[in-house]
């Protein structure tokens, strides 16, 4: 379970004032916010790289723990540029290294890669030799390997091919079915309507509107977009 | 730790660019060691010719006056270790002529094939890791942490400090291993090629390798720090090049200009020579005045008086001139000591100084050479005066015993070696800590 209690942040034009929400186990919650940069900022706060100005974040009743220690949550950031992960090592060696030093269960990584239909020839390639889609598969498998009870995602599917998006959705549903709490930061209302259980809209620093995805499907998405995300 | 060692080995040695650069460094080092070895062998051949020529030259003299006037040559022979530092010395291939004249001459010949020898430009084993190794290490330091996104990703798996320290440690372990293996294998290869090194020289080479490795680590950490300071931006390569240029060329050049400026405070060598000439001429004038006064004096008495005057000269004028020369040399030594301590302040300037001294053609090699010349000259003049006034026309007996006319220059470590080593380690440690602190600020913005 992920809980935000009176969370307040300020970063340039973006601010949150006393936002509270709760993502239950086995639920996919979409927090929609107009600006992508603000989502990045919020993601950094949720993943422990920045301190909030006020309020608290709980993962399964535990207060937010600084990154680097074992977190009760998996964090999946969007991959803007695959060159940011060019270690000059082969992907297979990179996975081995991460499994060894980060104590990640290797079988979990391979299992996720199987779900994503990952071709194992790619393990012998380097990041620069992979298409961004294939690299994202590896990245995703590594992020999900610890099998944490909570998952925080920052707009991961943005700009991805439909085929990978579908595989990703499949994974999310699997995680949901396994009782994971999933908080997804995005500005994509159509995708939210497709996959979320609940959706929250942030505007002018406040969580203005929360609704079940089933209800959203019945609403005019265009209207919602213009109201909250434009 | 093992996981880091394994992963960083793959990162470093499975990358084509890195491999090409490493092969380039190996090939160039091999070439320059081979060229140093060839030069060393050539020198040994020329030395034999030199010894033969000098022996024959003496047998051609008819009088001791001729021997005293023309004297004999003194050859500067560097230690075999010089083949690794052929172009790093301060001196060219020098020799001196020991005769009865007042001037001490240290000369370099440009006759024949020596005209085509162009020294400098890092064209030796010591120059390759210095120029190309440093650039390579800066580049690898730049790539070490990959990007802020990668660092954040890694921090989800292990603490930043652990990741930072172990990555640096593992990368430096492999890179240091490469450069140590390169140095040692070339050292063994040269020995297999028939060059014998004394224990002292072997120890000295090991200490040189140790400093070289620390210097390269300094560049690696500098590259890492520069990357963090410019926040991993892509325009960074320009900065990298600027930093490299300043360290490798600019600072050593500033240090060189500085020592040159300091040396201008020294009295001109010409003034010292003139002073010595005056002392000599004063005695000559005294002898001429004596002859003018006693024009009817018989020839054998003139010879006796000449001998007496020569004795007087040895006890007064010559000693005075030797003192002048020694004082001048000690003044030069003071400038050299100042330069040595100034070199300690920055790793690259110290590397210049160290490789110069290790070559045997450094500043201290020069001082030893001058001391040797003065001692030999002192003995030669006494020998010459004694022989000349005993029997000028007797069969000429060579002054040179054994290989006295060869000056065996030692490869030597500067006295400040450990200070230089500690200073470089200190810089490297500061860069390491500073880069961590900046990286922390970058990853955890306030």
Interface residues (C-beta under 8 A of the other chain):
Chain A: X47 X49 X50 X67 X68 X69 X71 X74 X75 X77 X79 X80 X81 X83 X84 X85 X86 X87 X88 X89 X90 X93 X94 X96 X97 X98 X100 X101 X102 X103 X104 X139 X143
Chain B: X2 X3 X4 X6 X7 X10 X11 X12 X14 X15 X18 X143 X146 X147 X148 X149 X150 X152 X153 X155 X156 X157 X158 X159 X160 X166 X443 X444 X445
